[in-house]
Structures are given as C-alpha cells and as structure tokens.
Amino acid sequence: MRARPERLFYFRLAGHLGKTVRQLLAETGSRELTEWAAYEQITGPLDGRRGDIQAAIIASTVANSQRSKGRALLPKDFIPKWDKPKAMTPEEMWAAAMQANASLGGTVATTTA
C-alpha cells in the first residue's frame, strides 16, 4: 500500500460508496476517479479520518483551555497514528536499496583496492 498510494484512495472511495475496490474499478472510469480525487483534495477525507480530525480539533481546544504553561497543543497531537512503519536496520535498508536497484535494471559495481 505504501508503494502505491493510489490504492489507499481506491479503498477510501470504495468504502465511501459502499463498494468493493474491484467493483469501484470495474464501474468507474479514469476521469471520474480523477474527479473524486480532486473532490477529496478540496473537501477533505472521505473516510473516518475526518472524524479523527474533528475530534482532535475539539480535544486540542479543551486541552489548551486548561493549560497553564508550556506549548499549545495542536490538533495533530491528538490524531491517532494508525500505520507505524517498522524502523529498518542498516542491513534491511541495504537489502531494500539493492532490491530497488535490481528491479530498475541497475548493477552493482565493486572495486577492490
């Protein structure tokens, strides 16, 4: 999903319309999908994130009204983070870079001293 963020949009839109992603893509043309993406950009999220944002605005307002010192809390401080990618080790980063290089047809040039 992270590699293809448009899939996340398809899932949001399908949920909004009460369809499966397969149904959505079979029944909706490229132009309409583009218009839905533009609509979401203008009006905000089509999915449950909208409620999270609304609740975060209220939570930050209430928390700040009771705060005596320190930095003001922002709505983003109250928005849940659902997808927390695992931190990669240096070895995992190297393997991912090598895989991306190979998938793009790259080669690895090594030199020895």
Secondary structure, DSSP 8 states (H G I E B T S, - for coil): --S-HHHHHHHHHHHHHT--HHHHHHH--HHHHHHHHHHHHHH--SSTHHHHHHHHHHHHHHHHHT--SS----GGGGS----------HHHHHHHHHHHHHHTT--------
